[in-house]
């Protein structure tokens, strides 16, 4: 028994050194694959690299430990012929480490870099407009496409409107190829949620800047100031009385306001108040202005509803006052500040867009802003008394803490 123990001890150094003949190449292979995986920019490669590192290291340690222990029992020479099979098993486990993590993650939302359209830029590589809106790129800009005066698809297939003019101003400034994409209101802030197919790169769609939205997307602005309120179609109220209906877009501030009106009217009239829903404000406005639809209440920004039907009288619901013009915002009023939305995590882009908006609104009567307002809104009965729709300048503070960081 003592002789056997002595022989095993003598074989120990050889057993350890012999393991390097298969463990060394295996470690080298794992190291190379991990470095390559982390060098690639997409998250799928990084996920595979993590799997390779974990399974490769664990496999080599456990197989080597088992082989050394086995060498004590049967001798190093007896297990030498199993070096290549051991290497093969290690490689197989490493391959499993590549695919298993990705298979587990297959049901998770796609990562931003896997989206098929638009410049793919992450916050760690924020080079501002020089990269995000580079001249050699096709930039997808989300617009409404159904709101006259703002963004409307004409019969010839082209788009016109104030938002369209701002988008084209950015195109001319940065030299990119512009492609428009029509968006519903409730899909504007979900463009970069990882689930949207063919997401926009920018959204210019009468999109009001709020703290909640800035926590979800980047926003620069404002480029236009407006007010929102509840409107009632006086003729329909006379015709339908308590049966007049409302219309709202789910997930918007107008929907919340309509629920408040619904609760109050049901309390006042002791009768159910019907609220229809549309995917877009344009659908609600079509119902509101249609003589054959009993929808008589809608929540909208002044400049949007006024531009939709320039010659039809508008009545504010709160005081039943007919309005030809909605003056500058008063304290406590619902002021809307329209901004340009973009992928979160681009503060430098936010600052660049802020400067571009300043250029757009600068020089008062000679500005691109004034040209856009005159061409698209002034002729649709949207007046600009005391220049209140035109911001003095964009606010760089929006590029600080919040969605623009």
C-alpha positions as CSV (number, residue, x, y, z in Angstrom):
1,X,0.0,0.0,0.0
2,X,2.9,2.4,0.8
3,X,4.4,1.7,-2.6
4,X,1.2,2.5,-4.3
5,X,0.9,5.8,-2.4
6,X,4.5,6.7,-3.3
7,X,3.8,6.0,-7.0
8,X,0.7,8.2,-7.0
9,X,2.6,11.1,-5.3
10,X,5.3,10.8,-7.9
11,X,2.8,11.0,-10.7
12,X,1.1,14.2,-9.4
13,X,3.5,16.7,-11.0
14,X,3.2,15.0,-14.3
15,X,-0.6,14.9,-14.0
16,X,-0.8,18.6,-13.4
17,X,1.6,19.5,-16.3
18,X,-0.2,17.1,-18.6
19,X,-3.5,18.9,-18.1
20,X,-2.0,22.0,-19.7
21,X,-1.9,20.1,-23.1
22,X,-5.7,20.3,-23.3
23,X,-6.6,23.0,-20.8
24,X,-4.1,25.5,-22.3
25,X,-5.7,25.5,-25.8
26,X,-9.2,25.5,-24.2
27,X,-8.4,28.6,-22.1
28,X,-6.9,30.3,-25.2
29,X,-10.0,29.6,-27.3
30,X,-12.3,30.9,-24.5
31,X,-10.2,34.1,-24.1
32,X,-10.2,34.8,-27.9
33,X,-14.0,34.3,-28.2
34,X,-14.7,36.5,-25.1
35,X,-12.5,39.3,-26.5
36,X,-14.2,39.1,-29.9
37,X,-17.6,39.0,-28.4
38,X,-17.1,42.1,-26.3
39,X,-15.4,43.9,-29.2
40,X,-18.5,43.6,-31.4
41,X,-21.0,46.5,-30.8
42,X,-24.2,44.5,-30.6
43,X,-25.7,43.2,-27.4
44,X,-26.2,39.7,-28.8
45,X,-22.5,39.3,-29.2
46,X,-21.8,40.6,-25.7
47,X,-24.4,38.2,-24.3
48,X,-22.7,35.3,-26.1
49,X,-19.3,36.4,-24.7
50,X,-20.7,36.2,-21.1
51,X,-21.9,32.7,-21.8
52,X,-18.6,31.7,-23.2
53,X,-16.7,33.1,-20.3
54,X,-18.9,31.4,-17.6
55,X,-19.2,28.0,-19.2
56,X,-15.6,27.9,-20.5
57,X,-14.0,28.7,-17.2
58,X,-16.3,26.4,-15.2
59,X,-15.9,23.5,-17.7
60,X,-12.1,23.7,-17.7
61,X,-11.9,23.9,-13.9
62,X,-14.3,21.0,-13.2
63,X,-12.9,18.7,-16.0
64,X,-9.3,19.4,-15.0
65,X,-10.1,18.8,-11.3
66,X,-11.8,15.5,-12.2
67,X,-8.9,14.4,-14.5
68,X,-6.3,15.2,-11.8
69,X,-8.3,13.2,-9.2
70,X,-8.6,10.4,-11.7
71,X,-4.9,10.4,-12.3
72,X,-4.4,9.7,-8.7
73,X,-6.5,6.5,-9.1
74,X,-5.4,5.1,-12.5
75,X,-2.3,7.0,-13.3
76,X,-1.5,10.0,-15.6
77,X,-0.6,7.7,-18.5
78,X,-4.0,6.0,-18.4
79,X,-5.9,9.3,-18.9
80,X,-3.5,10.9,-21.3
81,X,-5.4,9.5,-24.3
82,X,-8.5,11.4,-23.0
83,X,-7.0,14.8,-23.4
84,X,-8.6,15.5,-26.8
85,X,-12.0,14.2,-25.8
86,X,-11.8,16.5,-22.8
87,X,-11.0,19.4,-25.0
88,X,-13.9,18.4,-27.2
89,X,-16.3,18.3,-24.3
90,X,-15.1,21.7,-23.2
91,X,-15.7,23.2,-26.7
92,X,-19.2,21.7,-26.7
93,X,-20.0,23.3,-23.4
94,X,-18.6,26.6,-24.6
95,X,-20.9,26.4,-27.7
96,X,-23.8,25.7,-25.4
97,X,-22.8,28.8,-23.5
98,X,-23.2,30.8,-26.7
99,X,-26.7,29.8,-27.5
100,X,-28.4,29.0,-24.2
101,X,-28.3,32.7,-22.9
102,X,-29.7,33.9,-26.2
103,X,-32.4,31.2,-26.2
104,X,-33.4,32.3,-22.7
105,X,-33.6,36.0,-23.9
106,X,-35.6,35.2,-27.0
107,X,-38.8,36.5,-25.5
108,X,-37.3,39.7,-24.2
109,X,-37.9,43.0,-26.2
110,X,-35.5,43.5,-29.1
111,X,-32.6,45.7,-28.3
112,X,-32.3,49.1,-29.9
113,X,-29.4,48.2,-32.2
114,X,-31.5,45.4,-33.8
115,X,-34.1,47.8,-35.1
116,X,-34.2,47.9,-38.9
117,X,-34.4,51.6,-39.7
118,X,-32.8,54.8,-38.8
119,X,-29.3,55.6,-37.5
120,X,-28.6,53.3,-34.6
121,X,-26.9,55.4,-31.9
122,X,-26.6,54.7,-28.2
123,X,-25.9,57.1,-25.4
124,X,-22.3,56.1,-25.0
125,X,-21.6,57.2,-28.5
126,X,-23.5,60.4,-28.5
127,X,-21.8,62.6,-31.1
128,X,-24.8,64.9,-31.4
129,X,-26.4,66.0,-34.7
130,X,-23.2,65.4,-36.6
131,X,-23.7,61.7,-36.1
132,X,-27.4,61.3,-35.4
133,X,-28.4,63.5,-38.4
134,X,-25.4,62.9,-40.6
135,X,-25.6,63.9,-44.3
136,X,-25.0,60.3,-45.4
137,X,-28.1,58.9,-43.5
138,X,-31.8,58.6,-44.1
139,X,-33.5,60.2,-41.1
140,X,-37.0,59.0,-40.4
141,X,-39.2,61.8,-38.9
142,X,-42.5,60.9,-37.3
143,X,-45.4,63.2,-38.1
144,X,-49.1,63.0,-37.8
145,X,-50.0,63.3,-41.5
146,X,-53.7,63.9,-40.9
147,X,-53.8,67.4,-39.4
148,X,-54.2,70.3,-41.8
149,X,-51.9,73.1,-41.2
150,X,-49.5,70.9,-39.2
151,X,-48.8,67.8,-41.2
152,X,-51.1,66.7,-43.9
153,X,-50.7,64.3,-46.8
154,X,-51.8,66.0,-50.0
155,X,-53.4,64.2,-53.0
156,X,-50.1,64.2,-54.8
157,X,-48.5,62.2,-51.9
158,X,-46.4,65.1,-50.5
159,X,-46.8,66.5,-47.0
160,X,-47.4,70.1,-46.0
161,X,-47.7,71.9,-42.7
162,X,-45.8,73.7,-39.9
163,X,-44.2,70.5,-38.6
164,X,-43.3,69.5,-42.1
165,X,-41.5,72.8,-42.6
166,X,-39.5,72.4,-39.4
167,X,-38.5,68.9,-40.5
168,X,-37.4,70.2,-43.9
169,X,-35.5,73.0,-42.2
170,X,-33.5,70.4,-40.3
171,X,-32.9,68.4,-43.5
172,X,-31.6,71.5,-45.2
173,X,-29.4,72.4,-42.3
174,X,-27.8,68.9,-41.8
175,X,-28.1,67.5,-45.3
176,X,-29.6,64.1,-44.5
177,X,-32.2,62.3,-46.6
178,X,-35.6,62.8,-45.1
179,X,-38.3,60.1,-44.9
180,X,-41.6,60.8,-43.2
181,X,-43.5,58.3,-41.1
182,X,-47.1,58.8,-40.0
183,X,-47.7,58.2,-36.3
184,X,-50.8,58.0,-34.1
185,X,-50.7,60.2,-31.1
186,X,-50.3,57.4,-28.6
187,X,-47.4,55.9,-30.5
188,X,-45.1,58.9,-30.4
189,X,-43.4,58.2,-27.1
190,X,-43.3,54.5,-27.7
191,X,-41.0,54.8,-30.8
192,X,-37.9,53.8,-28.8
193,X,-39.4,51.2,-26.4
194,X,-37.6,48.4,-28.1
195,X,-40.8,46.9,-29.5
196,X,-41.6,49.3,-32.3
197,X,-40.8,48.2,-35.8
198,X,-39.1,50.8,-38.0
199,X,-39.0,53.5,-35.3
200,X,-38.6,57.1,-36.2
201,X,-35.4,58.9,-35.4
202,X,-37.1,62.2,-34.6
203,X,-40.8,63.0,-33.8
204,X,-42.1,66.4,-34.9
205,X,-45.9,66.1,-34.4
206,X,-47.3,68.9,-32.3
207,X,-45.8,66.9,-29.4
208,X,-46.0,68.8,-26.1
209,X,-43.1,68.7,-23.7
210,X,-44.0,67.3,-20.3
211,X,-41.9,66.0,-17.4
212,X,-43.4,62.5,-17.9
213,X,-42.5,62.4,-21.5
214,X,-39.0,63.7,-20.8
215,X,-38.5,60.7,-18.5
216,X,-39.2,58.4,-21.4
217,X,-37.7,60.1,-24.5
218,X,-35.4,63.0,-25.2
219,X,-37.1,66.3,-26.1
220,X,-35.8,69.7,-27.4
221,X,-37.8,72.8,-27.7
222,X,-40.2,74.5,-27.6
223,X,-40.7,75.5,-31.2
224,X,-44.3,76.5,-30.8
225,X,-46.6,77.5,-27.9
226,X,-50.3,76.9,-27.7
227,X,-53.2,76.3,-25.3
228,X,-55.5,73.3,-24.9
229,X,-59.0,73.2,-23.7
230,X,-62.3,71.4,-24.0
231,X,-64.5,72.5,-27.0
232,X,-68.2,72.0,-27.6
233,X,-70.1,72.0,-30.8
234,X,-72.9,74.4,-30.0
235,X,-75.2,73.2,-32.8
236,X,-74.9,69.6,-31.6
237,X,-75.6,70.5,-28.0
238,X,-78.8,72.1,-29.1
239,X,-79.7,69.1,-31.2
240,X,-78.8,66.3,-28.8
241,X,-78.9,67.9,-25.4
242,X,-77.7,65.6,-22.7
243,X,-77.1,62.9,-25.3
244,X,-74.3,64.7,-27.0
245,X,-71.2,62.5,-27.0
246,X,-67.5,63.1,-26.5
247,X,-64.4,61.7,-28.3
248,X,-60.9,61.1,-26.9
249,X,-57.6,59.4,-27.8
250,X,-56.7,56.8,-25.2
251,X,-53.5,57.5,-23.3
252,X,-53.5,61.3,-23.8
253,X,-54.2,64.3,-21.6
254,X,-57.4,64.8,-23.6
255,X,-58.6,61.4,-22.5
256,X,-58.1,62.4,-18.8
257,X,-60.0,65.7,-19.4
258,X,-62.8,63.9,-21.1
259,X,-63.2,61.5,-18.2
260,X,-63.6,64.5,-15.9
261,X,-66.3,65.9,-18.2
262,X,-68.0,62.5,-18.3
263,X,-68.1,62.3,-14.5
264,X,-69.5,65.8,-14.2
265,X,-72.1,65.5,-16.9
266,X,-73.4,62.2,-15.6
267,X,-73.7,63.8,-12.1
268,X,-75.5,66.9,-13.6
269,X,-77.8,65.1,-16.1
270,X,-78.2,61.7,-14.3
271,X,-77.7,60.1,-17.6
272,X,-74.8,58.1,-19.1
273,X,-72.4,60.2,-21.1
274,X,-71.0,58.4,-24.1
275,X,-67.3,58.8,-25.0
276,X,-66.0,57.3,-28.3
277,X,-62.4,56.7,-28.8
278,X,-60.1,57.1,-31.8
279,X,-56.5,56.3,-32.4
280,X,-55.8,59.9,-33.4
281,X,-57.1,63.4,-32.7
282,X,-57.8,63.7,-36.4
283,X,-60.4,61.0,-36.1
284,X,-62.1,62.8,-33.1
285,X,-62.1,66.1,-35.0
286,X,-63.7,64.5,-38.0
287,X,-66.5,63.2,-35.7
288,X,-66.7,66.6,-34.0
289,X,-67.2,68.5,-37.2
290,X,-69.4,65.9,-38.9
291,X,-73.1,66.9,-39.1
292,X,-74.1,63.3,-39.0
293,X,-72.3,62.4,-35.8
294,X,-73.5,63.2,-32.3
295,X,-69.9,63.8,-31.0
296,X,-70.0,67.4,-29.8
297,X,-67.1,67.5,-27.2
298,X,-63.4,67.2,-27.9
299,X,-60.3,68.3,-26.1
300,X,-57.7,69.9,-28.4
301,X,-55.1,72.5,-28.7
302,X,-56.4,75.8,-30.2
303,X,-54.1,75.9,-33.2
304,X,-54.9,72.3,-34.2
305,X,-58.7,72.5,-34.0
306,X,-58.7,76.0,-35.5
307,X,-56.6,74.9,-38.5
308,X,-58.7,71.8,-39.1
309,X,-61.9,73.8,-39.9
310,X,-61.0,77.5,-40.3
311,X,-64.5,78.9,-40.9
312,X,-66.5,77.0,-38.3
313,X,-67.2,78.9,-35.0
314,X,-65.5,77.3,-32.0
315,X,-67.0,77.4,-28.5
316,X,-65.1,76.8,-25.3
317,X,-66.9,74.3,-23.1
318,X,-66.0,75.9,-19.7
319,X,-67.9,79.1,-20.3
320,X,-69.7,78.4,-23.7
321,X,-67.9,81.4,-25.1
322,X,-67.4,81.5,-28.9
323,X,-63.8,82.4,-29.8
324,X,-62.2,83.8,-32.8
325,X,-58.8,83.8,-31.2
326,X,-57.3,82.3,-28.1
327,X,-55.0,84.9,-26.7
328,X,-51.7,84.4,-24.8
329,X,-51.7,81.9,-22.0
330,X,-52.9,83.1,-18.7
331,X,-51.7,81.9,-15.3
332,X,-53.0,78.5,-14.6
333,X,-54.0,77.8,-18.1
334,X,-53.1,74.6,-20.0
335,X,-50.1,75.8,-21.9
336,X,-48.6,73.4,-24.5
337,X,-45.0,73.7,-25.6
338,X,-44.3,71.6,-28.7
339,X,-40.9,70.0,-28.9
340,X,-38.8,67.6,-31.1
341,X,-38.6,64.1,-29.6
342,X,-35.7,61.7,-30.1
343,X,-34.1,58.6,-28.7
344,X,-33.3,59.0,-25.0
345,X,-29.7,59.3,-23.9
346,X,-28.5,62.0,-26.3
347,X,-27.8,65.2,-24.4
348,X,-25.4,66.5,-27.1
349,X,-28.1,66.0,-29.8
350,X,-30.6,67.8,-27.6
351,X,-28.3,70.8,-27.4
352,X,-27.7,70.7,-31.1
353,X,-31.4,70.6,-31.8
354,X,-32.0,73.4,-29.3
355,X,-29.6,75.6,-31.3
356,X,-31.3,74.6,-34.6
357,X,-34.7,75.5,-33.2
358,X,-33.3,78.9,-32.1
359,X,-32.2,79.4,-35.7
360,X,-35.6,78.4,-36.9
361,X,-37.4,80.9,-34.7
362,X,-34.8,83.7,-34.8
363,X,-35.1,87.1,-36.5
364,X,-38.8,87.6,-35.8
365,X,-40.5,88.7,-39.0
366,X,-37.8,87.3,-41.2
367,X,-37.5,83.9,-39.6
368,X,-38.2,80.5,-41.0
369,X,-40.7,80.2,-38.1
370,X,-42.7,83.1,-39.5
371,X,-42.5,81.7,-43.0
372,X,-43.9,78.4,-41.8
373,X,-46.6,80.0,-39.7
374,X,-47.7,82.3,-42.6
375,X,-47.7,79.5,-45.2
376,X,-49.5,76.9,-43.1
377,X,-51.5,78.4,-40.2
378,X,-52.3,82.1,-40.8
379,X,-54.4,81.3,-43.8
380,X,-56.4,78.8,-41.7
381,X,-57.6,81.4,-39.2
382,X,-54.8,80.8,-36.7
383,X,-53.8,84.3,-35.6
384,X,-50.7,85.1,-33.7
385,X,-51.7,88.1,-31.6
386,X,-48.7,89.6,-29.8
387,X,-46.5,86.8,-31.2
388,X,-47.6,84.5,-28.3
389,X,-47.3,81.3,-30.4
390,X,-43.7,82.0,-31.2
391,X,-41.2,81.2,-28.4
392,X,-38.5,83.7,-27.6
393,X,-36.0,80.8,-27.8
394,X,-35.7,77.1,-27.1
395,X,-34.8,76.1,-23.6
396,X,-31.5,74.3,-23.2
397,X,-32.6,73.3,-19.7
398,X,-34.6,70.5,-21.3
399,X,-31.2,68.9,-22.2
400,X,-30.4,68.4,-18.5
401,X,-31.8,65.8,-16.1
402,X,-34.6,63.9,-17.6
403,X,-35.3,62.1,-20.8
404,X,-32.6,64.1,-22.8
405,X,-29.8,62.8,-20.6
